[in-house]
Amino acid sequence: MCAASLNIERWRASEVVLLDIARDSWGDPDFQQLVAGFPADTRQNAEALIAHVEDLTRRDVKAVYLKQLQGHLWTTGFREGDLKTPLFDDVVPTLEQWKATGKTLAIFSSGSVQAQLQFFSYVRDGSSTRDIKGLFSAHYDTVNAGPKLEKTSYEKICRELGKDVSKVTFLTDNVKEAEAATEANVYAIVVDRPGNAPLSDESKARFTVIEKLTDLP
């Protein structure tokens, strides 16, 4: 799975939902309360708000007020069918195969556990959706595990899963996360999907790099 690419696709859909809500409900006190944490100059009108959201998303700035808005949009969008989780074609079949062979699958994301549960409840399946939460034994975020750039977070996850760190593989599209996992003696693999930031020659030499989950040995 490529978190960066998925975030972009999710936010493209979320921004459509947000723009509709902002335009239709700009004067609604509930909506104004929802965006009250945004900088004042971005709350002048719907277009200014959307432009700010697009800028934060493009720069991958994880502002607290943006995460709060994101959670609201996902809840509304998924519930009303405006959002469906896009996954690369190799993801679900590979996860199902791993699960069937007895592997323990867990998610560690900067998105909240609640957001993860929503995300995996509405995975795009043709014109419909499917719930794949049952594939995962645990969900972790920066609240219940710790920062993704600190080795102690990975040690804690392995400890709670009852797994030796040397027996755990962590897949990520973020080299700094791979470095933190490696410091904890977790085997880190970098997934290089379309739309990801280019990898340096040093990163390619240091980590195993795959383009899809089926590339794993």
C-alpha positions in Angstrom: 0.0 0.0 0.0 1.2 3.4 -0.8 0.1 5.9 1.9 1.1 9.0 0.0 -0.8 8.1 -3.2 -3.8 7.0 -1.3 -3.9 10.2 0.7 -3.8 12.2 -2.5 -6.7 10.3 -4.0 -8.7 10.4 -0.8 -8.2 14.2 -0.5 -9.2 14.7 -4.1 -12.5 13.1 -3.3 -12.7 14.8 0.1 -12.1 18.2 -1.5 -15.2 17.7 -3.7 -17.2 16.9 -0.6 -15.7 19.8 1.3 -16.3 22.3 -1.6 -19.9 21.2 -1.8 -20.4 21.5 2.0 -18.5 24.8 2.1 -20.6 26.4 -0.6 -23.9 25.0 0.6 -23.3 25.5 4.3 -20.9 28.4 4.6 -23.2 30.4 6.8 -24.2 27.4 8.9 -22.9 27.8 12.5 -22.0 24.1 12.7 -19.8 24.4 9.6 -18.1 27.5 10.9 -17.4 25.8 14.1 -15.9 22.9 12.1 -13.4 25.2 10.4 -12.9 27.6 13.4 -9.3 26.3 13.9 -8.2 27.3 10.4 -6.2 30.6 10.0 -8.5 33.6 9.7 -7.4 34.5 6.2 -8.4 31.1 4.9 -11.9 31.4 6.3 -13.0 34.3 4.1 -14.9 32.1 1.7 -15.2 28.5 0.4 -12.6 29.0 -2.3 -9.9 30.4 0.1 -10.5 27.5 2.4 -10.2 24.9 -0.3 -7.0 26.5 -1.6 -5.5 26.3 1.9 -6.5 22.6 2.2 -5.0 21.8 -1.2 -1.8 23.6 -0.2 -1.5 21.7 3.1 -2.2 18.4 1.4 0.3 19.1 -1.4 3.0 19.9 1.2 1.9 16.9 3.4 1.5 19.3 6.4 -0.3 17.3 9.2 -2.0 20.3 10.9 -4.3 19.3 13.8 -7.2 21.4 12.4 -6.8 19.7 9.0 -6.9 16.2 10.6 -10.1 17.2 12.4 -11.7 18.4 9.2 -10.5 15.3 7.4 -12.1 13.0 10.0 -15.5 14.8 9.6 -15.3 14.7 5.8 -14.5 11.0 5.8 -17.3 10.2 8.1 -19.8 12.2 6.0 -18.3 11.1 2.6 -18.2 7.4 3.4 -21.6 7.3 5.0 -23.3 9.0 2.0 -21.3 7.0 -0.6 -19.3 9.9 -2.0 -16.0 8.3 -0.9 -14.7 4.9 -1.7 -11.2 3.8 -0.6 -8.9 3.3 -3.6 -6.3 0.6 -3.2 -3.8 -0.6 -5.8 -5.0 -3.8 -7.5 -2.4 -6.0 -5.8 -3.2 -5.0 -2.3 -6.3 -6.9 -1.2 -5.4 -10.2 -2.9 -1.9 -10.1 -1.4 -3.2 -9.2 2.1 -5.8 -12.1 1.8 -3.0 -14.5 0.9 -0.8 -13.4 3.7 -3.7 -13.7 6.2 -4.6 -17.2 4.9 -1.0 -18.4 5.5 -1.2 -17.3 9.1 0.6 -14.0 9.0 -0.4 -11.3 11.5 -1.3 -8.0 9.7 -1.4 -4.7 11.4 -1.6 -1.0 10.4 0.5 1.8 11.7 -0.6 5.1 10.2 -0.4 8.8 11.0 -4.2 8.8 10.5 -6.2 8.0 13.6 -7.4 4.5 14.4 -11.0 5.8 13.8 -10.0 7.1 10.4 -8.3 3.7 9.6 -11.4 1.8 10.5 -13.5 4.0 8.2 -10.9 3.7 5.5 -10.9 -0.1 5.4 -14.6 -0.4 5.8 -15.3 1.1 2.4 -12.7 -0.3 0.0 -13.6 0.2 -3.7 -14.8 -3.0 -5.3 -16.0 -2.3 -8.8 -19.1 0.0 -8.4 -19.5 -1.0 -4.8 -17.4 -1.3 -1.7 -16.2 -4.0 0.7 -15.1 -4.1 4.3 -11.6 -5.6 4.8 -11.1 -4.7 8.4 -11.1 -8.3 9.3 -7.8 -8.8 7.6 -6.0 -6.8 10.3 -5.3 -7.9 13.9 -4.5 -4.4 15.2 -4.5 -0.7 14.2 -2.0 1.8 15.5 -1.6 5.6 15.2 0.6 8.2 16.8 -1.6 8.2 19.9 -1.6 4.6 20.9 1.9 3.7 19.4 3.9 7.0 19.3 5.5 9.0 16.6 6.3 7.2 13.4 9.9 8.6 13.3 10.9 7.1 16.7 12.1 3.5 17.1 10.3 3.1 20.4 7.0 3.2 18.6 7.9 0.1 16.6 9.3 -1.6 19.6 6.0 -1.0 21.4 3.9 -2.3 18.5 6.0 -5.5 18.3 5.7 -5.9 22.0 1.9 -5.5 22.0 1.6 -7.9 19.1 3.7 -10.5 20.9 6.3 -10.5 18.1 10.1 -10.4 18.2 11.2 -7.3 16.4 13.5 -9.3 14.1 10.5 -11.3 12.9 8.4 -8.2 11.8 8.4 -6.6 8.4 7.3 -2.9 8.1 6.2 -1.6 4.7 6.3 2.2 4.1 6.7 4.8 1.4 8.6 7.1 3.8 12.3 6.6 4.1 12.5 8.3 7.5 9.9 5.8 8.9 12.0 3.0 7.4 15.0 4.4 9.2 13.2 4.5 12.6 11.9 0.9 12.1 15.4 -0.3 11.2 16.8 1.3 14.4 14.3 -0.9 16.3 15.6 -4.0 14.4 12.4 -4.3 12.4 12.9 -5.2 8.8 11.8 -2.2 6.7 10.8 -2.2 3.1 10.2 0.9 1.0 7.2 0.7 -1.4 7.8 2.9 -4.4 4.4 3.6 -5.9 3.5 6.1 -8.7 3.2 9.6 -7.3 5.7 9.0 -4.5 8.6 11.3 -3.9 11.7 10.1 -5.9 14.1 7.8 -3.9 17.7 8.7 -3.6 20.4 6.3 -4.7 21.4 6.1 -1.1 17.9 5.0 0.0 17.7 2.4 -2.8 21.0 1.0 -1.7 20.1 1.0 2.0 16.6 -0.5 1.8 14.8 -3.2 -0.1 12.6 -1.3 -2.5 9.5 -2.8 -4.2 6.9 -1.4 -6.6 4.0 -3.7 -5.6 3.3 -6.2 -2.8 3.7 -9.1 -5.1 7.4 -8.2 -5.5 8.1 -9.4 -2.0 10.2 -12.6 -2.0 
